[in-house]
Structure formats: C-alpha cells, structure tokens
Amino acid sequence: MRNPIFYLKNKKIPFFLAVIIILILSGCFALWLRNYVSKVNYPIAVVKIQPVNKQIRPFIKKDRPKPGPFSMDKMKRQGCVADGILSGYGEDTDNSIAMINRSNCYYLHRALETWASPPDFGYAQQIMDKIKKPQMVYGMFIAEAIRENADYFYPEENRNFDFSAMCRKGSDNAWGEHTCRPNFANDEYRKYVKYITEEAMDLGIQSFLFGQIYYQEGGDQNYAKEIVADMRKYAKKQGIQIAIGAQTGSIADEKYLRMFDYIEGGVGVNSEGNVEDGPCWSKKESCWALLWNDQFAKKANNVFLHLDWGGLLYDDMNTFARMDKDTRAKTLKNLYQYFTSKNMGFMMPYMATLHRQNGGCYGPKKRFYSADNKYTCQDEDAINTILNSK
C-alpha cells in the first residue's frame, strides 16, 4: 500500500510531515485554550446558596429614622430565619417580602448575607423600604467564606479591597472555586469587616453574626475582642443598639463566649423531630456542637437556635424539609416551646438553603426552602400560629 499523500496548493506533502504539522497546530491551539480558560471567571460552586449575580448598587445614606432599642427577649421569641432576603436569595424577592409582611416576625436572622459575595447595601436598602414593619430588627451574617476575585470598592483608601490577601494560608477553594477562609489576623480582612459592619449599621442593621468564628480567628491572638469593641464603639457613636453573635462551635471558654451577646447554632433534629441530649451531634465525627447543652449554654449570655444547614443531606434543614407537613408543624411547635421555656431563642424557618438532591418540599427552587404558602412546604400558617401564641 502506498503512503498517503496530502496536497497543499497543488503541492504534494508527505504523510509524516503532515502529521507533524497537525500536531504542532494542535499544541498551539491547546496552549491558547488553556490560557483563555484560566482568565474566565466561572460561577462559584459552594456548599451554600449564592445570591443573584447583579451589579452592586450605590448605597445612598438618605435621612431615615435610626432603629430604636430592641428587646433581646422578643428576639428570642419572635425570631425568624430569613436567609438572604436582603441579598436576593431564593430569586423570588417580591413574594418573600409579602410573606414577611404577613408574618409575626420581629427579628430577621441572617437577612443580609455575605457568603462568598460582598454585601450590596443599595439593594438591601430597596428591600428594607418594602418591608412594612417599622420595629423589625434585621440581622447580618459575616461569613467564613470570601471570594478571592471579588470586586468591591473601599472608599476610605480610594481602591478596591484585595480579597486574595484576606485568605487564611492553605484555605484556597475551601468552599468552592476561587473561595477561601478569611483570617482576622490579616489587616485587610479587618478593614473589610470594619467597613461592611459600619455601613450595615448606617443602613439600620442591628444584629451581627460571625459565621464559624473559629475559622476566622487569628490563631493565638484574640482578634475578635478588638473587632467587637470597635463595632460597639461605632454603634455608640451612632446612637444605636446592636447585638453581636457568633457561631462558636465547640469553643467552651466562658471568657470568650461572653464576649458576644449571643452564640448561635443548630439543634440536631432527626426525622421524627427529636433532638439529642449530648454536647455534640452524633452524626458528625467532629464535634458539631449543640449549643443548648449546659456545656456551652451556661457559659454564654444568650443562646439562639435554629434549623441549621451545611450542605449535608442529613442536616437540620434537609431533615426538616423531608418530613410531612404535620410532622414539620409539630416539630416546630415542640422545639419552640422547649427552648423558649429554657430562655433560649428558637428561630422559625422562613427562608433557608437546601441540598439540591434533598427530595423533600422546597420553595422557589429546589435548593431553597420557603415557608410561603405559594410553594410546596406551606408552613407559613403553622409558624404564624406558633409565633402568635408567644
């Protein structure tokens, strides 16, 4: 059999030479493609839900009434988890606003989110203006996840924040591509926390929760003490009352826990709606602390509990969503009565994150729970009845 002959502009090219040319061209294309892909920012795949990708809106500090003093006891008894309602979570904001306006909620826990995205105060301001409950207490979550390539302007130094400089060493992609765990020991991260918490106070946010603070702490030095003191100083200057909390996990140092107005965590519920009685949840090898246990609760100023989520099919929220409607109502009533009788807060689930493969009821999309009667869970009436019996 004769060797194949290729032609180029009527000129014969030997087969082996054609193969070499093809290989060289393929290599050049592959190199170009790799360089191109490395410059593309793909959507972040993380454990928790991401807000709608929208341009940061200007935050106009218009004259608005300063939030008045709040009641910690009322926060415990009429607290509601409305995760990311001020950040566009769930992608059905108008119906979420209407649901909150119908509710008996006094405190919206984690209303403003910062998980892997800086807060959009301009957007949050628009949502707050549509919530017709003038005495509402709003909460902000200061997440243990930041996006290294985020763009966010820092007006005090006329530059963008350097999020990659905020990362704890060895935590790259901890929560998904381009994410990391921030470190209080880093001056850039402390500047960021100071800036966003002060902006939040100017907006009217009064409750601040540090997510899994043991990931954010700066090693041997207790940076949280300095950060908390600065926040209280600014609040006093602005003439507003704030509450500062933290997800402290298995930290049992009383001096550290009492630095905060409250500690916050999940309850460890099973499919029948029961909770365990030990200090750590048995389904996790590491200690996923049950903060209502005396090992932690007696060392804290206040304890706030809720149905927690962490991207696990067997966490509180995913277990709850797979219950039938009657079991969900019974579970919420029992948990509320039990924990409030112990002077702890149990916050009702209105909006929260679910695992995409949960298989239970859900809200506007399968990865997001909503109590709204518009969707499949329809827990809104049961929750309002519980809160109305406070």
C-alpha angles and dihedrals in degrees: 000000000000120000113260114260122209123202128216116182090339092309121121116238120193116241096243091051091050090052091052091050091049091050092050092049091047091051092051091050092049091050091050091047093051092051091048094049092049089060096051118096107219123196113278116254106208139155095253131052122276125221123246111284102249137147115268108257124220113263106225109198094214121175105278129158113271113244112261128229116294135212116242089201091054090048088056093049100038102031119137130188106229099166112204098345088141090046101052097257115165091026092241099091099155093058091043090055091049090050092052091047088055093047135094091230120139099174126039107205117209091359091150114049132199100177105147090330131077115243120269101217094179091058092043089053091055091052094046089053089058096051105091099205108102095188095052117133113217126206133208127206116218098203131218088223128075131174111240095212098045119136113221127152121233105202096187090068098024094239143091120271115257101230095177088062091057095063126114110240113265095016100104112142090004092147100022138308115336093006132115143168112266122228126221088209089070114090092212092057092048089052090051093050091047092049098047095043092051091047088049092052089051087054093051103261111148107173122063125188123191109212116230090338093194087072091052100043119107103238118256094357117081101226092165090073091060093043094049091047091052091050092051091047092054092046090052090049090052092046097239135125119237137180122212122202139172141200094237099174114192095348105132100175103126093204090056096044094050090057086081131063089228143000119221137205149126131287104227099236124187130212092274092052096254127133131212125248102220128094093249132047109251095217092069125067092212118057108276091186123229097212095196088070114105090243087074108012096061090055096051133077094228137353124218118191134187143156098285129208133201107164093276124128090223100046122116099270096044091047090049094049091054093056118096117256096261093049091050092052092047092047094051092047093049095046092046095050093043099049098038088051086060090051092253127126121247110190120210119236112244100147127010144142124269134191111260090235096045095119096204132098120309146175132241090335136013094256094056133064122214127176089208114130087227091075137054101273097055094185094142098100094046091051094048090051091053093048091046090058093058 
